[in-house]
Amino acid sequence: MITVIDYGLGNVLAIANVYKIANIPVRVAKCKSELEGAEKIILPGVGAFDYAMRRLQESGMKEFVDDLVNVDHIPVLGICVGMQMMAKSSEEGALPGLGWIDSVVKKFDKDKLIEKTGLPHMGWNDYRVVRSMGLLNNLESHAKSYFLHSYYMKCNYNDDILALTEYGIEFASVVNHGNVFGVQFHPEKSHEYGSRLLLNFAEL
């Protein structure tokens, strides 16, 4: 059973629909009791870092999710701000992150951006796979995804990076450490490429 965490942020129904179309069991969890029995977890997120961390805490699910990930080693996929929440901290806020990935979240330096659009990094972009594994099966080349963010995860260990994307600098757009996975883009908005990634996560 794939469980999508609904703490009021993220495209929860769009993510769940990818699995429903593929006849893969999925449910949406809005409270701690609905997380019980989860075999895989998806943590979506949009908006500001501190706001997202507060919403997760106020949902009553934060500590239970932390145990599922760190004690039971349930696979978890963070999406956009959900990925950034997996870091230790963010320049966007003052609250600590979940700390599942040894990393910090930093803001793009506008002086290094050659794109006229500046910030946020918005729209379609590709990624370069640097460590191939099941999450990126059949996505090693020509895969494009939809991004919308002004901050990026800076990993302290290169081994935690699965793919890099160019936007003024190369930043980690897909990460993995043990049972923890994260994507900076929105797979639920990335058409067949995003659906493939979500289905790959179900097969891990």
Phi and psi in degrees as GROMACS dihedral restraints (atoms count N, CA, C in turn):
[ dihedral_restraints ]
;  ai    aj    ak    al  type     phi  dphi    fc
    3     4     5     6     1   -90.2    20    10
    4     5     6     7     1   130.5    20    10
    6     7     8     9     1  -117.3    20    10
    7     8     9    10     1   122.3    20    10
    9    10    11    12     1   -97.7    20    10
   10    11    12    13     1   123.0    20    10
   12    13    14    15     1   -79.2    20    10
   13    14    15    16     1   123.3    20    10
   15    16    17    18     1  -111.8    20    10
   16    17    18    19     1    97.6    20    10
   18    19    20    21     1  -112.7    20    10
   19    20    21    22     1    22.5    20    10
   21    22    23    24     1    97.5    20    10
   22    23    24    25     1     2.3    20    10
   24    25    26    27     1  -133.8    20    10
   25    26    27    28     1   137.1    20    10
   27    28    29    30     1   106.9    20    10
   28    29    30    31     1   163.1    20    10
   30    31    32    33     1   -88.4    20    10
   31    32    33    34     1    66.8    20    10
   33    34    35    36     1   -60.6    20    10
   34    35    36    37     1   -48.7    20    10
   36    37    38    39     1   -67.4    20    10
   37    38    39    40     1   -35.7    20    10
   39    40    41    42     1   -64.4    20    10
   40    41    42    43     1   -38.9    20    10
   42    43    44    45     1   -66.0    20    10
   43    44    45    46     1   -48.0    20    10
   45    46    47    48     1   -61.2    20    10
   46    47    48    49     1   -35.6    20    10
   48    49    50    51     1   -64.5    20    10
   49    50    51    52     1   -32.1    20    10
   51    52    53    54     1   -58.7    20    10
   52    53    54    55     1   -41.7    20    10
   54    55    56    57     1   -75.3    20    10
   55    56    57    58     1   -37.2    20    10
   57    58    59    60     1   -62.5    20    10
   58    59    60    61     1   -41.0    20    10
   60    61    62    63     1   -62.6    20    10
   61    62    63    64     1   -34.5    20    10
   63    64    65    66     1   -88.8    20    10
   64    65    66    67     1     6.6    20    10
   66    67    68    69     1    58.4    20    10
   67    68    69    70     1    37.2    20    10
   69    70    71    72     1  -103.0    20    10
   70    71    72    73     1   127.0    20    10
   72    73    74    75     1   -57.0    20    10
   73    74    75    76     1   129.5    20    10
   75    76    77    78     1  -147.5    20    10
   76    77    78    79     1   148.4    20    10
   78    79    80    81     1  -144.2    20    10
   79    80    81    82     1   161.1    20    10
   81    82    83    84     1  -108.4    20    10
   82    83    84    85     1   128.8    20    10
   84    85    86    87     1  -107.7    20    10
   85    86    87    88     1   122.3    20    10
   87    88    89    90     1  -109.6    20    10
   88    89    90    91     1    -3.0    20    10
   90    91    92    93     1  -151.6    20    10
   91    92    93    94     1   168.5    20    10
   93    94    95    96     1   -57.5    20    10
   94    95    96    97     1   -43.0    20    10
   96    97    98    99     1   -63.4    20    10
   97    98    99   100     1   -28.2    20    10
   99   100   101   102     1   -79.5    20    10
  100   101   102   103     1    -5.4    20    10
  102   103   104   105     1   -89.0    20    10
  103   104   105   106     1   -15.7    20    10
  105   106   107   108     1   -63.7    20    10
  106   107   108   109     1   133.7    20    10
  108   109   110   111     1    85.8    20    10
  109   110   111   112     1     3.0    20    10
  111   112   113   114     1   -64.0    20    10
  112   113   114   115     1   134.1    20    10
  114   115   116   117     1  -101.7    20    10
  115   116   117   118     1   -27.5    20    10
  117   118   119   120     1  -145.2    20    10
  118   119   120   121     1   148.5    20    10
  120   121   122   123     1  -126.2    20    10
  121   122   123   124     1   140.2    20    10
  123   124   125   126     1  -118.8    20    10
  124   125   126   127     1   127.7    20    10
  126   127   128   129     1  -112.4    20    10
  127   128   129   130     1    95.7    20    10
  129   130   131   132     1   -80.4    20    10
  130   131   132   133     1   174.0    20    10
  132   133   134   135     1  -177.4    20    10
  133   134   135   136     1   143.5    20    10
  135   136   137   138     1  -141.7    20    10
  136   137   138   139     1   161.0    20    10
  138   139   140   141     1    90.5    20    10
  139   140   141   142     1  -155.9    20    10
  141   142   143   144     1   -83.9    20    10
  142   143   144   145     1   148.9    20    10
  144   145   146   147     1   -59.0    20    10
  145   146   147   148     1   -55.7    20    10
  147   148   149   150     1   -61.2    20    10
  148   149   150   151     1   -40.5    20    10
  150   151   152   153     1   -62.0    20    10
  151   152   153   154     1   -42.7    20    10
  153   154   155   156     1   -65.0    20    10
  154   155   156   157     1   -42.5    20    10
  156   157   158   159     1   -63.6    20    10
  157   158   159   160     1   -39.7    20    10
  159   160   161   162     1   -66.2    20    10
  160   161   162   163     1   -41.7    20    10
  162   163   164   165     1   -63.8    20    10
  163   164   165   166     1   -39.7    20    10
  165   166   167   168     1   -65.0    20    10
  166   167   168   169     1   -42.2    20    10
  168   169   170   171     1   -64.0    20    10
  169   170   171   172     1   -44.7    20    10
  171   172   173   174     1   -67.6    20    10
  172   173   174   175     1   -22.3    20    10
  174   175   176   177     1   -70.4    20    10
  175   176   177   178     1   -17.1    20    10
  177   178   179   180     1    82.0    20    10
  178   179   180   181     1     4.8    20    10
  180   181   182   183     1  -100.7    20    10
  181   182   183   184     1   -14.1    20    10
  183   184   185   186     1   -56.8    20    10
  184   185   186   187     1   -53.1    20    10
  186   187   188   189     1   -66.0    20    10
  187   188   189   190     1   -37.5    20    10
  189   190   191   192     1   -67.5    20    10
  190   191   192   193     1   -41.8    20    10
  192   193   194   195     1   -63.0    20    10
  193   194   195   196     1   -40.7    20    10
  195   196   197   198     1   -59.6    20    10
  196   197   198   199     1   -40.9    20    10
  198   199   200   201     1   -67.6    20    10
  199   200   201   202     1   -41.4    20    10
  201   202   203   204     1   -59.3    20    10
  202   203   204   205     1   -39.9    20    10
  204   205   206   207     1   -78.9    20    10
  205   206   207   208     1   -48.0    20    10
  207   208   209   210     1   -87.7    20    10
  208   209   210   211     1   -29.4    20    10
  210   211   212   213     1   -99.1    20    10
  211   212   213   214     1   -49.5    20    10
  213   214   215   216     1   -88.2    20    10
  214   215   216   217     1   -10.4    20    10
  216   217   218   219     1    56.5    20    10
  217   218   219   220     1    40.2    20    10
  219   220   221   222     1   -70.1    20    10
  220   221   222   223     1   132.7    20    10
  222   223   224   225     1   -60.5    20    10
  223   224   225   226     1   136.4    20    10
  225   226   227   228     1  -133.5    20    10
  226   227   228   229     1   140.8    20    10
  228   229   230   231     1  -121.4    20    10
  229   230   231   232     1   117.6    20    10
  231   232   233   234     1   -94.8    20    10
  232   233   234   235     1   137.9    20    10
  234   235   236   237     1  -119.5    20    10
  235   236   237   238     1   125.9    20    10
  237   238   239   240     1    55.9    20    10
  238   239   240   241     1  -115.8    20    10
  240   241   242   243     1   -62.9    20    10
  241   242   243   244     1   -28.2    20    10
  243   244   245   246     1   -59.4    20    10
  244   245   246   247     1   -35.5    20    10
  246   247   248   249     1   -69.4    20    10
  247   248   249   250     1   -44.5    20    10
  249   250   251   252     1   -62.9    20    10
  250   251   252   253     1   -32.4    20    10
  252   253   254   255     1   -64.0    20    10
  253   254   255   256     1   -19.4    20    10
  255   256   257   258     1   -76.9    20    10
  256   257   258   259     1   -10.2    20    10
  258   259   260   261     1   -78.3    20    10
  259   260   261   262     1   174.7    20    10
  261   262   263   264     1   -76.2    20    10
  262   263   264   265     1   -34.3    20    10
  264   265   266   267     1  -163.1    20    10
  265   266   267   268     1   171.1    20    10
  267   268   269   270     1  -139.8    20    10
  268   269   270   271     1   141.1    20    10
  270   271   272   273     1   -65.0    20    10
  271   272   273   274     1   -15.9    20    10
  273   274   275   276     1   -76.5    20    10
  274   275   276   277     1   -20.2    20    10
  276   277   278   279     1  -148.7    20    10
  277   278   279   280     1  -173.4    20    10
  279   280   281   282     1  -111.3    20    10
  280   281   282   283     1   -16.7    20    10
  282   283   284   285     1   -76.0    20    10
  283   284   285   286     1   148.8    20    10
  285   286   287   288     1   -71.1    20    10
  286   287   288   289     1   150.8    20    10
  288   289   290   291     1   -85.9    20    10
  289   290   291   292     1  -172.3    20    10
  291   292   293   294     1   -73.4    20    10
  292   293   294   295     1   -24.9    20    10
  294   295   296   297     1    73.2    20    10
  295   296   297   298     1    23.1    20    10
  297   298   299   300     1   -79.0    20    10
  298   299   300   301     1   -23.8    20    10
  300   301   302   303     1  -119.5    20    10
  301   302   303   304     1   133.0    20    10
  303   304   305   306     1   -74.0    20    10
  304   305   306   307     1    91.5    20    10
  306   307   308   309     1  -164.2    20    10
  307   308   309   310     1   168.5    20    10
  309   310   311   312     1  -130.9    20    10
  310   311   312   313     1   156.8    20    10
  312   313   314   315     1  -103.7    20    10
  313   314   315   316     1   127.8    20    10
  315   316   317   318     1  -122.9    20    10
  316   317   318   319     1   156.5    20    10
  318   319   320   321     1   -87.9    20    10
  319   320   321   322     1   142.0    20    10
  321   322   323   324     1   -58.9    20    10
  322   323   324   325     1   140.9    20    10
  324   325   326   327     1   -84.2    20    10
  325   326   327   328     1   111.0    20    10
  327   328   329   330     1   -58.0    20    10
  328   329   330   331     1   -29.5    20    10
  330   331   332   333     1   -66.3    20    10
  331   332   333   334     1   -19.0    20    10
  333   334   335   336     1   -96.8    20    10
  334   335   336   337     1    -1.3    20    10
  336   337   338   339     1   -90.8    20    10
  337   338   339   340     1   124.4    20    10
  339   340   341   342     1   -94.9    20    10
  340   341   342   343     1   -15.5    20    10
  342   343   344   345     1   -70.5    20    10
  343   344   345   346     1   136.0    20    10
  345   346   347   348     1   -66.2    20    10
  346   347   348   349     1   -22.8    20    10
  348   349   350   351     1   -72.3    20    10
  349   350   351   352     1   -21.2    20    10
  351   352   353   354     1    63.0    20    10
  352   353   354   355     1  -129.7    20    10
  354   355   356   357     1  -113.2    20    10
  355   356   357   358     1   145.2    20    10
  357   358   359   360     1   -75.2    20    10
  358   359   360   361     1   162.9    20    10
  360   361   362   363     1   -71.4    20    10
  361   362   363   364     1   107.2    20    10
  363   364   365   366     1  -133.1    20    10
  364   365   366   367     1   131.5    20    10
  366   367   368   369     1   118.5    20    10
  367   368   369   370     1  -163.9    20    10
  369   370   371   372     1   -84.9    20    10
  370   371   372   373     1   138.1    20    10
  372   373   374   375     1  -151.9    20    10
  373   374   375   376     1   160.9    20    10
  375   376   377   378     1  -103.8    20    10
  376   377   378   379     1   179.6    20    10
  378   379   380   381     1  -140.8    20    10
  379   380   381   382     1   152.6    20    10
  381   382   383   384     1  -106.9    20    10
  382   383   384   385     1   116.7    20    10
  384   385   386   387     1   -74.2    20    10
  385   386   387   388     1   125.8    20    10
  387   388   389   390     1  -110.9    20    10
  388   389   390   391     1   -17.1    20    10
  390   391   392   393     1  -144.3    20    10
  391   392   393   394     1   108.3    20    10
  393   394   395   396     1   -82.8    20    10
  394   395   396   397     1   136.1    20    10
  396   397   398   399     1  -159.0    20    10
  397   398   399   400     1  -179.9    20    10
  399   400   401   402     1   -53.9    20    10
  400   401   402   403     1   -34.7    20    10
  402   403   404   405     1   -60.5    20    10
  403   404   405   406     1   -28.9    20    10
  405   406   407   408     1  -108.2    20    10
  406   407   408   409     1    19.2    20    10
  408   409   410   411     1   -55.9    20    10
  409   410   411   412     1   132.2    20    10
  411   412   413   414     1    65.2    20    10
  412   413   414   415     1    17.2    20    10
  414   415   416   417     1  -124.8    20    10
  415   416   417   418     1    15.0    20    10
  417   418   419   420     1   -70.7    20    10
  418   419   420   421     1   -18.5    20    10
  420   421   422   423     1  -144.4    20    10
  421   422   423   424     1   143.5    20    10
  423   424   425   426     1    68.1    20    10
  424   425   426   427     1     7.9    20    10
  426   427   428   429     1   -77.3    20    10
  427   428   429   430     1   130.9    20    10
  429   430   431   432     1  -120.0    20    10
  430   431   432   433     1   147.8    20    10
  432   433   434   435     1  -139.8    20    10
  433   434   435   436     1   162.7    20    10
  435   436   437   438     1   -96.8    20    10
  436   437   438   439     1   123.0    20    10
  438   439   440   441     1  -111.0    20    10
  439   440   441   442     1   148.9    20    10
  441   442   443   444     1  -156.8    20    10
  442   443   444   445     1    93.8    20    10
  444   445   446   447     1  -166.1    20    10
  445   446   447   448     1   157.4    20    10
  447   448   449   450     1  -117.5    20    10
  448   449   450   451     1    -5.2    20    10
  450   451   452   453     1  -124.3    20    10
  451   452   453   454     1   155.5    20    10
  453   454   455   456     1  -139.7    20    10
  454   455   456   457     1   157.2    20    10
  456   457   458   459     1   -86.8    20    10
  457   458   459   460     1   126.9    20    10
  459   460   461   462     1  -106.4    20    10
  460   461   462   463     1   107.3    20    10
  462   463   464   465     1   -79.5    20    10
  463   464   465   466     1   141.1    20    10
  465   466   467   468     1   -80.0    20    10
  466   467   468   469     1   -15.9    20    10
  468   469   470   471     1  -128.9    20    10
  469   470   471   472     1   124.0    20    10
  471   472   473   474     1   -61.9    20    10
  472   473   474   475     1   -25.6    20    10
  474   475   476   477     1   -65.2    20    10
  475   476   477   478     1   -15.1    20    10
  477   478   479   480     1   -86.4    20    10
  478   479   480   481     1    -1.6    20    10
  480   481   482   483     1   -99.5    20    10
  481   482   483   484     1   125.5    20    10
  483   484   485   486     1   -97.3    20    10
  484   485   486   487     1   -33.5    20    10
  486   487   488   489     1  -151.0    20    10
  487   488   489   490     1   151.9    20    10
  489   490   491   492     1  -121.7    20    10
  490   491   492   493     1   147.7    20    10
  492   493   494   495     1  -127.0    20    10
  493   494   495   496     1   144.4    20    10
  495   496   497   498     1   -95.1    20    10
  496   497   498   499     1   123.7    20    10
  498   499   500   501     1  -154.8    20    10
  499   500   501   502     1    81.9    20    10
  501   502   503   504     1    80.2    20    10
  502   503   504   505     1   -49.1    20    10
  504   505   506   507     1  -128.3    20    10
  505   506   507   508     1   168.3    20    10
  507   508   509   510     1   -87.5    20    10
  508   509   510   511     1   125.0    20    10
  510   511   512   513     1  -124.3    20    10
  511   512   513   514     1   159.2    20    10
  513   514   515   516     1   -73.0    20    10
  514   515   516   517     1   116.0    20    10
  516   517   518   519     1  -106.2    20    10
  517   518   519   520     1   -15.9    20    10
  519   520   521   522     1  -138.4    20    10
  520   521   522   523     1   128.1    20    10
  522   523   524   525     1  -130.1    20    10
  523   524   525   526     1   160.5    20    10
  525   526   527   528     1  -158.4    20    10
  526   527   528   529     1   132.7    20    10
  528   529   530   531     1  -141.8    20    10
  529   530   531   532     1   107.8    20    10
  531   532   533   534     1    62.2    20    10
  532   533   534   535     1  -120.7    20    10
  534   535   536   537     1   -90.7    20    10
  535   536   537   538     1     7.1    20    10
  537   538   539   540     1  -104.8    20    10
  538   539   540   541     1   126.8    20    10
  540   541   542   543     1  -128.2    20    10
  541   542   543   544     1   149.0    20    10
  543   544   545   546     1  -148.7    20    10
  544   545   546   547     1   145.3    20    10
  546   547   548   549     1  -130.0    20    10
  547   548   549   550     1   133.8    20    10
  549   550   551   552     1   -77.1    20    10
  550   551   552   553     1   -24.0    20    10
  552   553   554   555     1   -88.8    20    10
  553   554   555   556     1   179.6    20    10
  555   556   557   558     1  -105.8    20    10
  556   557   558   559     1    98.0    20    10
  558   559   560   561     1   -63.1    20    10
  559   560   561   562     1   -30.2    20    10
  561   562   563   564     1   -69.4    20    10
  562   563   564   565     1   -10.6    20    10
  564   565   566   567     1  -113.6    20    10
  565   566   567   568     1     7.6    20    10
  567   568   569   570     1  -107.3    20    10
  568   569   570   571     1    26.1    20    10
  570   571   572   573     1    54.1    20    10
  571   572   573   574     1  -138.0    20    10
  573   574   575   576     1   -66.5    20    10
  574   575   576   577     1   -30.3    20    10
  576   577   578   579     1   -67.2    20    10
  577   578   579   580     1   -43.1    20    10
  579   580   581   582     1   -68.5    20    10
  580   581   582   583     1   -39.8    20    10
  582   583   584   585     1   -62.6    20    10
  583   584   585   586     1   -39.6    20    10
  585   586   587   588     1   -61.0    20    10
  586   587   588   589     1   -42.6    20    10
  588   589   590   591     1   -63.5    20    10
  589   590   591   592     1   -44.9    20    10
  591   592   593   594     1   -63.1    20    10
  592   593   594   595     1   -38.2    20    10
  594   595   596   597     1   -69.7    20    10
  595   596   597   598     1   -35.5    20    10
  597   598   599   600     1   -61.2    20    10
  598   599   600   601     1   -40.7    20    10
  600   601   602   603     1   -60.9    20    10
  601   602   603   604     1   -37.9    20    10
  603   604   605   606     1   -65.1    20    10
  604   605   606   607     1   -26.3    20    10
  606   607   608   609     1   -91.1    20    10
  607   608   609   610     1    -6.3    20    10
